[in-house]
Amino acid sequence: MADQNLESTSFPDQFLLEHGKQIRELTHVLESPKTNVGEACQNKLFNNPILMVYNRLHPLYSSFISLIEFDEIGKAEGKNYFSEPTNQIMVLKATNLLMEDGIKFPYDQKEGDKKVYSDYRGFFENTLQRLGQFEKQIENGQKTPNFVNSLAIIVSQEVNKMKGVENFVFNTDLVRKGVSEYLPELEKIEDGKILSEIRSRIESPLVSVDNI
């Protein structure tokens, strides 16, 4: 997944030259939750009737749960992984790739598909446009209270415009609460080695990490 040719996307050339390798790494890091709580949240979310029908949205919401995990892990360490503008733009680019890879997968009617590309097309195009606008805001120095929440809200707003969808909510606060409460337990497993490994996975592609 997400091994697409970055040159085929709308990356600014300079940004691609500087951060293409990190963006590829991010797509792999964000593909699935890293904690038991995150996996449980993902399983519950994927049983939502909306995401059972529009199952090609799964990679996006898996990445949001992963981002929340990393956000909460950083917060517990006094770090803000996603406040640095370059990190934010890399996450947006990785999100674009995950969305494109999931939605535009060749339609020989992949097992479990209930919808075809035309059912996702409006969502896909509108979301790309809004994420592009979000990127411009970041480039212009505009701050958001919480980057990860803002990203999830943008996508969920567009999901609610899809045919047959009403009142779809991705509860970021609930996921955050579950992850933050689980972290003390995770820290005890194998003397913190698993938590350290998870932490290193997100810190590896980032350009810098701000303190809270």
GITASUL-V427309 format. One line per field, one symbol per residue. phi: phi as a letter, one per 40 degrees, with the letter a starting at -180 (. if undefined). psi: psi as a letter, one per 30 degrees, with the letter a starting at -180 (. if undefined). burial: + if it has 9 or more other C-alpha atoms within 8 Angstrom, else -. A space follows every 50 residues. Layout:
# GITASUL-V427309
phi: ???
psi: ???
burial: ???
This chain:
# GITASUL-V427309
phi: .fbcccccccccdcccccbdcccdccdccccacbbcccccccccccccdc cccccccddcccccccccdcdcccdccgbbcbccdccccccccccdcccc ccccddccfddgcbbbdccbdcdccccdccccccccccccgccbdadccc cccdccccdcccdgbafcbbcccccdccccccddcccccffgcccccccc cccdcccabccc
psi: khgljffflhkkeeeeeegeeeeeeeeeegfllfleeeeeeeeeeffkee feeifgfeeefeeeeeeeeeeeeeefggljfgfkeeeeeeeeeeeeeeee eeegkkigikkfkfllefffeeeeeeeeeeeeeeeeeeeggklkejeeee eeeeeeeeefflkgkkhkkjieeeeeeeeeffeeeeffkhhgeeeeeeef eefefkelkkk.
burial: -+--------+---++--++-+++++++++++++--+++-++---+---- +++++++++++++++++++++++++---+++++++-++++++++++++++ +++---------+--++-++-+++-+++-++---+-++--------++-+ ++++++-+++++--+--+------++-+++-++--++-+--++++--++- +++-++--++--
